[in-house]
Amino acid sequence: MKTGDTLPFSVEEVATLWIPLPDGCRLAARLWLPQGAGPVPALIEYLPYRRGDGTTARDAETQPYLAGHGYACLRIDMRGCGDSDGLFHDEYTQQEQLDCVAAIEWIAAQPWCSGSVGMWGISWGGFNALQVAAHRPAALKAIITVCSTDDRYADDTHYMGGCLLLGNLNWGASMLAISSQPPDPRVVGARWRDIWLDRLENLPQLVPLWTEHHRRDAYWQQGSVCEDPAAIDCAVFAVGGWADAYTNAIPRLLASLRAPRLGLIGPWAHAYPHQARPGPAVGFLQEALRWWDHWLKGRDTGIMNAPLLRAWMGDPMPPATHYDTWPGRWVAEDTWPAPHPPLTLYASAGRLARAPAGALDAPVRIASPQTLGMNSGAWCAYGFPGDLPGDQAAEDGESVVFDSAPLSERIELLGAPVLHAEVSADQPCAFLVARLEAVDPDGRSTRISYGVLNLTHRDSHAAPEPLEPGTCYAIRLQLNDVGQGFGTGQRIRLALSNAYWPTVWPSPRPVTVTLHPGSRLELPVRAPQPRDAAIVPFLPPECAPPMPVRVLRQPDRRRRAEVDLTDGRVTVAAGKDWGATEFVETGFVRDGEGVETYSIHRADPLTARGEIRRSTTLRLGDWQARTETVTVQTATEDAFLISTRLDAWDGESRIFSKAWTHSIKRDLV
C-alpha cells in the first residue's frame, strides 16, 4: 500500500484532548491538526475500543492522512471506555448518542474548527454515526458509515430472522474483555486503579441482557435508524463488502433515506476498503476525501456524480475459506431498488426449474443433524484464513437440495434472493436455513448467500406465535444481499436445513420441518448495463506511514473442527488470539489471546455449548494490568443458562474476582 509521505499540510498531534460534557464527565480524545490550515472541518471517530492501545495502529494510518489534507481529526473514547470518565453500560445507548451530540457542539465551537463536522467509522463507529445523525446536531453535515447496520434486531450479531446467533455470545464476551481493561496511567495519573476498580464493580453483563430480548421490542428499536429513516437529514455514504456480515444495510439505506446518499459494496470482509480482503482493495481514503471536500468544504469533487450504488460483481470462484482477491468488475445502479425483474425458479423433486412441477411435486421432510453448519465459516468474516465457508458439498449431502440444470450462459445477481415456501413442523418451535450455492461441474459447491427464519416469527418479529404441529404456513425467507456471477456450466443450488451450528443456536427439541409443494426461489438477476462502463476507476490504496511496532507473538485466528466418531459430537474452535505487540516509540505492550469453543452432539440440541475465553495484558515498564474472562452458554428446553467469570490483576496481585450466573426463559427461540 502506498503511503502518503508528502501531504498538503504537516500534522500536529495532541495526544489527549479533554471534551467536557453537560453532566461534568469528560471524554478523552486524540486530535490531529493540519498546521497552518486555519479553521478547518472536523472529522470524528467515536468508539469504545481504547484509542491509546486498541485502535492506535489503525488510527496512525488513517487520521494523520485525513488531517494532512486539511481536516481536524478526532478519535474519541466513549464514556467509561479507554481514558474517558464515567461508566460503560451497554452498546448504542441514548447516553452514548447524546454524549456525541454534545461533543460535536463543543468541537464545532473550537477556534481550530470551521463549524462543520463529519462523523465516520467502521462497525461500532458506523453504527453510532447513523444513530447520532438521527439526532440532527446542527454542525454534523455528513457521515461515512462502514460495515454497520440500520437495524439492531434483524441485522446485527444478536439475532437473524428471529433466531439467536452464537455471535451474541461471542460479542458479549468480547465486550466484557474490552470494557474490563483499565485506563492508561500516563493519561489519568495515580487514580487509574480507583477508576479501574469502579469500572470492574459496575460492569454490565451484556450476554444475558441481549439474550433476554428475544423479540423486536423497544430495546432493539432504540438505535435502529430504520425505525425513522427520515430523521437523518445529513448526507450519508454507506460502505461495506459482500464478505462482511453487515452488507444488507446498504441497499436498505439507499431505499429508505431521503437525504443525499451513496452506496459502495466491494468484495471485502469486515475492514476498511483500503485494507480489506478479499481484494481488490481501493483508495478508500481518497474517496472519503472527495466526500468530505464536497460536503464539508463545498468543493465540486464530482463525488455526487457517481452512481447511487457502486457494487462489485464477483466472478465464479471455487470454494475456499480464504481469498486474497475475488475477481470481478464494478457495476452501477442509479436507483434502488433496481428496476430488474427477478428470475423465478420452482423447487421440486430435487430440481430448480423455470416452471412449476405441478402434479409431480411432493412434500419433502427436513430433519438435519444438529452438527450441520460446521463449515459455515465465521458469522462475521474479517478476512483471516478460515473465516469464509468452504466447500459445501459434504453438508449439502445432509441437507435437502434443489439444483438447476447446468447454465448455458452466465447470469449475474445483484440484491437479495427470496424463498417463498409453505412449511409445517412437528414441534411448536423450529427454524429453516436456506443456502444459495454455485455448484461446479466437478461437484464442488460455493456458498453465495444464506438466510435464516425462526418459523414462529413468520409474520412478526415483535409478536411471534408458536407453530401448530402439522399446520401448513406460508413463509417468506430473505437471504443476504449478494453481487455474484454464475458461470456457464455451473448449477444453481438451493440447500435447506433446520440446523446451522455454530452460527445459530438450535431449537429446544429435535424437529422435522416439511416443505410442501409450491416453493419458489426469486433471484435478483441483473443484465450488464451501459452505466457500468462509465464508473470512474478507484485510485490505488493510500494511507499515512504505519507506526513502528514490534510483534512479540503472532496472532492465531485459525478455525478448527473436531469430530468424535464415537458419539457424534462436533467441536469447532476458533482462535481469538490477537498476538502480542509492542509500540516501539513508547514501549507499551498489548497482549490479547483467547479461544471460542462450540460443541454439540449430532442428535441432541440440548448438548449445545459455547465457551469464550479471553485474556488481555497491558504492560509498560514496571506497570502491568491483566484481565481474564470466561463466558459459557448452555440451554435446557425452557431456559438459556449463562455463566461468566472475571478476574483482574494489578501486577501480580489479583484485585478483583467475580462470577455471575443467569437463567433466561426461552421465548420461542
Secondary structure, 3 states (H helix, E strand, C coil): CEECCCCCCCEEEEEEEEEECCCCCEEEEEEEEECCCCCEEEEEEEECCCCCCCCHHHHHHHHHHHHCCCCEEEEEECCCCCCCCCCCCCCCCHHHHHHHHHHHHHHHCCCCEEEEEEEEEECHHHHHHHHHHCCCCCCEEEEEEECCCCCCCCCCCCEECCEEEHHHHHHHHHHHHHHCCCCCHHHHHHHHHHHHHHHHHCCCCHHHHHHCCCCCCHHHHCCCHHHCHHHCCCEEEEEEECCCCCCCHHHHHHHHCCCCEEEEEECCCCCCCCCCCCECCCCHHHHHHHHHHHHHHCCCCCHHHCCCEEEEEECCCCCCCCCCECCEEEEEECCCCCCCCCEEEEEECCEEECCCCHHHCCCEEECCCCCCCCCCCCCCCCCCCCCCCCCCHHHHCCCEEEECCCCCCCEEEEECCEEEEEEEECCCCCEEEEEEEEECCCCCEEEEEEEEEEHHHCCCCCCCCCCCCCCCEEEEEECCCEEEEECCCCEEEEEEECCCCCCECCCCCCCCEEECCCCEEEECECCCCHHHHHCCCCCCCEECCCCCEEEEECCECCEEEEECCCCCEEEEEEECECEEEEECCCCEEEEEEEEEEEEEECCEEEEEEEEEEEEEEEEECCEEEEEEEEEEEEECCCEEEEEEEEEEEECCEEEEEEEEEEEEECCCC
